[in-house]
């Protein structure tokens, strides 16, 4: 069973990363609580929810561009 899952993940790793990038971008746009709401007291006062949303969107965009370029190569 573990070999089956491992081979599946290895074969479709680019598509899994694309899905993760899209989840990051959609979650930051739609302001999902589980993605953008830090639990507990924030360590840095300047790390606001809007800044976290921007960071997650940029990271998702970078991951999306990298994975698309790897798929096309």
C-alpha positions, 0 to 999 in steps of 0.5 A, a space after each residue: 500500500 505504501 509503495 502504491 501511494 509513493 508511486 502515485 505521488 511521485 508520478 503526479 507530484 507536479 499536479 499535486 503541487 499545482 493543486 496546493 498552489 491553487 488552494 493557497 491562492 484561492 484561500 488568500 483571495 477568499 480569506 479562509 480562516 484556516 489559512 489566514 487566521 494565526 492561532 494565539 498571540 502573534 509574535 510580530 505585531 506587523 504580521 497582520 491578516 492582510 499581510 499573511 493573505 498577501 504572503 500566501 498569495 505570492 507564495 502560491 503564485 510562485 509555486 504555480 509558475 514554477 510547476 507550470 514551467 516544470 510541466 511544460 519542460 
